[in-house]
Amino acid sequence: MFLKISQKQCVTAEYYPIKSVVSITTIQDGEFDTSEIVAKVRFNNDAVTIYKYQNAWLVNDEGSVLEVINRDYMWS
């Protein structure tokens, strides 16, 4: 499984390989330090912050989307 993150209106993306349980905290679950943050993804001993100007998904090894974390269809 991978965490895929791309900047909106950008072709490139970052992939974080994940071989453990994933915990996703979104703005619906609680408040963050700033309104720019929409989610935090935790796995292994890592935490990745997802900002509102980013698209983020969890995808499997074949590239199929398992979970959409942040997606703004107006900008992508």
Backbone torsions as a table, in degrees:
resi	resn	phi	psi	omega
1	MET	NA	149.5	-179.7
2	PHE	-133.7	148.3	168.0
3	LEU	-97.0	117.4	-179.6
4	LYS	-105.3	128.1	179.7
5	ILE	-129.5	131.8	174.8
6	SER	-134.4	148.3	173.6
7	GLN	-76.2	143.4	179.7
8	LYS	-63.0	140.6	-178.0
9	GLN	65.6	28.8	-179.0
10	CYS	-129.8	142.9	-177.1
11	VAL	-80.5	-34.6	-175.0
12	THR	-77.7	156.4	179.5
13	ALA	-145.2	154.3	174.7
14	GLU	-101.8	143.9	177.7
15	TYR	-122.7	127.8	175.8
16	TYR	-111.0	114.9	177.9
17	PRO	-70.7	137.9	-177.4
18	ILE	-127.6	126.3	178.3
19	LYS	-123.7	31.3	-178.3
20	SER	-146.4	-175.6	175.8
21	VAL	-70.0	141.6	-179.0
22	VAL	-111.2	136.3	174.8
23	SER	-118.4	125.2	-179.2
24	ILE	-115.2	122.8	174.5
25	THR	-110.7	123.2	-179.4
26	THR	-112.6	176.6	179.6
27	ILE	-65.5	-20.7	176.0
28	GLN	-73.8	-22.2	-179.3
29	ASP	-85.8	-23.0	-177.8
30	GLY	174.5	-178.2	-178.0
31	GLU	-97.9	151.5	175.9
32	PHE	-112.3	174.5	-177.4
33	ASP	-65.4	-28.0	-177.4
34	THR	-140.1	155.4	179.3
35	SER	-74.9	-7.1	177.9
36	GLU	-75.0	-21.0	-177.2
37	ILE	-91.1	131.3	178.1
38	VAL	-111.4	-19.7	-179.2
39	ALA	-163.8	158.6	170.5
40	LYS	-128.8	132.0	-179.6
41	VAL	-114.1	124.3	-179.7
42	ARG	-116.6	135.3	176.3
43	PHE	-156.9	148.5	-173.1
44	ASN	50.2	-123.8	175.7
45	ASN	-110.0	18.8	-176.2
46	ASP	-107.6	153.2	172.7
47	ALA	-135.5	128.9	-179.9
48	VAL	-116.7	128.8	178.9
49	THR	-91.9	131.7	177.5
50	ILE	-106.2	123.6	-179.1
51	TYR	-98.1	160.4	-174.5
52	LYS	-65.8	-17.6	177.9
53	TYR	-92.3	12.5	178.5
54	GLN	-118.4	148.9	168.2
55	ASN	-98.3	143.1	-179.9
56	ALA	-146.5	138.5	178.8
57	TRP	-141.4	154.9	163.6
58	LEU	-98.9	128.1	180.0
59	VAL	-126.0	153.1	177.3
60	ASN	-84.7	-178.8	-176.6
61	ASP	-63.2	-22.6	178.0
62	GLU	-88.4	-6.0	179.4
63	GLY	95.2	1.4	177.6
64	SER	-75.2	138.2	-178.1
65	VAL	-72.9	126.3	176.3
66	LEU	-96.7	-37.5	-177.3
67	GLU	-153.7	129.7	173.6
68	VAL	-90.1	123.1	-179.3
69	ILE	-95.4	-44.3	176.3
70	ASN	-150.0	128.8	-179.0
71	ARG	-151.3	121.6	178.5
72	ASP	-114.3	101.3	-174.4
73	TYR	-66.7	-20.6	179.3
74	MET	-70.3	-29.6	-174.3
75	TRP	-101.5	-18.1	-172.7
76	SER	-90.0	NA	NA
